[in-house]
Amino acid sequence: MSLNTIMLSTKIDTKHAARKMTISRKLTSLLFSFFILLFSTQSFAYSYAAAGKEPLIEGREALLKALSASDYSAVQTAYDSMQKEFVYFNEHHGLAVDKQMQTAITNKDQQGVATALITTIKAEVMRRLEGAEQNINEYQVAKVLVVKSKLFIDLLAADLTADNRQKADKAIRGALASIGNPGVFGVGQKPADLTRYIEYRTNLQAALQFTLPDAPTK
């Protein structure tokens, strides 16, 4: 084989390799863009379904401690740490707990502060349960949302009658069972039961004596 032939063959191989590398880079870029888009569309669901800090749960303790000491400066600081949770319900459900809370703090209204807090906690319970209903076919997401709801329900124990505490506990356990179970490698698999889930969610609303308002029309 002549030198010219070898050089020509090398140039062809180099161009082919460069073309393959360019295609590979484009595919990688497309895949990366796809996953970014996928993540962004699911970010809202996971933002309140992911394990981690809960501003309302953490801020509640500081707020109640300051409230019992009638230290409204500290009450304001505690509220500021979780204000976004209150604002959310006003913006998305027309539930003006943010304004109610701020007015109560300004007026040093202890009962008003407690009422706004309790209402927001109940709203968080129903928000998570509605989210679980919307994601009932995504077991891990639905499970975390229901379990998180139980954490908020526990905060309401002192504000519920004994009968309603029992009903709320039964309802949340039923809701958790209703989302099914993927099993292990298919063994023990149990499909989600949306009808039963809605029944238990409705029972919980009755026990809490609270219904989350629909999103306001704009």
C-alpha positions in Angstrom: 0.0 0.0 0.0 1.4 3.4 -1.0 2.1 6.2 1.4 -0.6 8.4 -0.3 -3.2 5.6 0.2 -2.3 5.3 3.9 -2.6 9.0 4.4 -5.9 9.2 2.6 -7.3 6.3 4.7 -6.1 8.0 7.9 -7.8 11.3 6.9 -11.1 9.4 6.2 -10.9 7.6 9.6 -10.2 10.9 11.4 -13.2 12.6 9.8 -15.4 9.6 10.6 -14.2 9.6 14.2 -14.8 13.4 14.4 -18.3 13.0 13.0 -19.2 10.3 15.5 -17.9 12.4 18.3 -20.0 15.4 17.2 -23.1 13.2 17.0 -22.3 11.7 20.4 -22.0 15.2 21.9 -25.3 16.3 20.4 -27.1 13.2 21.8 -25.6 13.9 25.2 -26.8 17.5 25.0 -30.3 16.5 24.0 -30.5 13.9 26.8 -29.3 16.5 29.3 -31.9 19.0 28.1 -34.6 16.3 28.3 -33.7 15.4 31.9 -33.6 19.1 32.9 -37.1 19.6 31.4 -38.4 16.5 33.1 -37.0 17.6 36.4 -38.5 21.1 36.1 -42.0 19.7 35.4 -41.9 17.5 38.4 -40.1 20.0 40.7 -43.3 21.3 42.3 -44.5 17.8 43.2 -41.2 16.9 44.7 -40.7 20.2 46.5 -43.3 19.4 49.0 -43.0 15.6 48.8 -39.2 15.3 49.4 -37.9 14.4 52.8 -36.3 17.4 54.5 -37.0 20.5 56.6 -40.5 21.7 57.0 -40.5 25.5 57.8 -44.0 25.3 59.3 -43.2 22.5 61.7 -39.9 24.1 62.8 -41.3 27.6 63.0 -44.4 26.5 64.9 -42.4 25.5 68.0 -40.5 28.9 68.1 -43.7 30.8 67.5 -45.6 29.1 70.3 -42.7 29.5 72.7 -42.6 33.2 72.0 -46.4 33.5 72.2 -46.5 31.9 75.6 -44.0 34.5 76.8 -46.0 37.3 75.1 -42.8 38.2 73.2 -44.3 39.5 70.0 -41.0 40.5 68.5 -39.9 36.9 68.7 -43.4 35.8 67.4 -42.8 38.0 64.4 -39.3 36.5 63.8 -40.7 33.0 64.1 -43.5 33.9 61.6 -41.1 35.4 59.2 -39.2 32.1 59.0 -42.3 30.3 57.6 -44.3 33.2 56.1 -44.0 31.7 52.6 -46.1 28.7 53.7 -48.9 31.1 54.7 -48.6 33.2 51.6 -48.9 30.1 49.4 -52.4 29.4 50.6 -53.5 33.0 50.0 -52.1 33.0 46.5 -53.2 29.5 45.4 -56.4 29.0 47.5 -57.6 32.4 48.5 -57.1 31.5 52.2 -55.8 34.7 53.7 -54.0 33.2 56.6 -50.9 35.3 55.9 -52.9 38.5 56.5 -54.7 37.0 59.5 -51.4 36.1 61.1 -49.8 39.5 60.5 -52.8 41.4 61.8 -52.9 39.2 64.9 -49.2 39.8 65.6 -49.5 43.5 65.0 -52.5 43.6 67.4 -50.8 41.3 69.9 -53.8 39.0 69.6 -52.7 35.7 71.1 -55.9 33.8 70.1 -55.7 35.3 66.6 -52.1 34.1 66.1 -53.0 30.6 67.4 -56.1 30.4 65.1 -54.1 31.4 62.0 -51.4 28.8 62.8 -53.9 26.0 63.3 -55.8 26.9 60.1 -52.5 26.8 58.1 -51.5 23.5 59.6 -54.9 22.0 58.6 -54.4 23.5 55.1 -51.0 21.8 54.9 -52.6 18.4 55.7 -55.1 18.7 53.0 -52.6 20.2 50.5 -50.4 17.1 50.9 -53.3 14.7 50.7 -54.6 16.4 47.5 -51.1 16.1 46.1 -51.0 12.4 47.0 -54.3 11.9 45.1 -52.9 13.6 42.0 -49.8 11.4 42.2 -51.4 8.2 43.4 -49.8 6.2 40.6 -46.4 7.4 41.7 -46.1 5.3 44.9 -43.0 7.0 46.4 -44.3 10.5 45.9 -47.8 9.6 47.2 -46.4 7.8 50.2 -44.1 10.7 51.3 -47.0 13.1 50.9 -49.4 11.0 53.1 -46.7 10.5 55.7 -45.9 14.2 55.8 -49.6 14.8 56.3 -49.5 12.6 59.4 -46.7 14.8 60.8 -49.0 17.9 60.5 -52.0 16.0 62.0 -49.9 15.1 65.0 -49.4 18.9 65.6 -53.2 19.3 65.8 -53.8 16.6 68.4 -54.3 19.1 71.3 -56.8 21.1 69.2 -59.0 18.1 68.3 -61.6 16.3 70.4 -60.8 12.8 71.4 -63.3 11.5 68.9 -62.0 13.5 66.0 -58.4 12.5 66.9 -59.4 8.9 66.6 -61.2 9.5 63.3 -58.3 11.4 61.9 -55.9 8.7 62.8 -58.1 6.0 61.2 -58.5 8.1 58.1 -54.8 8.8 57.6 -53.9 5.1 58.1 -56.6 4.2 55.6 -55.3 6.8 53.1 -51.8 5.3 53.4 -53.1 1.8 52.8 -55.1 3.0 49.8 -52.1 4.2 47.8 -51.1 0.5 47.4 -47.6 -1.0 47.5 -45.3 -1.9 44.6 -44.0 -4.9 46.6 -40.5 -6.3 46.2 -39.8 -7.5 42.6 -43.5 -7.7 42.2 -44.1 -9.9 45.3 -46.7 -8.4 47.6 -47.7 -5.9 45.0 -51.0 -4.1 45.8 -52.6 -1.6 43.3 -53.7 1.9 44.5 -57.4 2.3 45.2 -58.3 5.9 44.3 -62.0 5.4 45.3 -61.0 4.3 48.8 -58.3 7.0 49.0 -60.9 9.7 48.3 -63.2 8.2 50.9 -60.5 8.4 53.6 -59.5 11.9 52.6 -63.1 13.0 52.9 -63.3 11.4 56.3 -60.2 13.3 57.4 -61.6 16.6 56.2 -64.7 15.9 58.5 -62.4 15.0 61.5 -60.4 18.2 61.0 -63.6 20.2 60.3 -61.7 21.9 57.5 -61.8 21.9 53.7 -59.1 23.5 51.6 -60.7 26.1 49.3 -60.4 25.8 45.6 -57.8 28.0 43.8 -59.3 31.4 43.3 -60.2 32.4 39.7 -58.3 35.3 38.3 
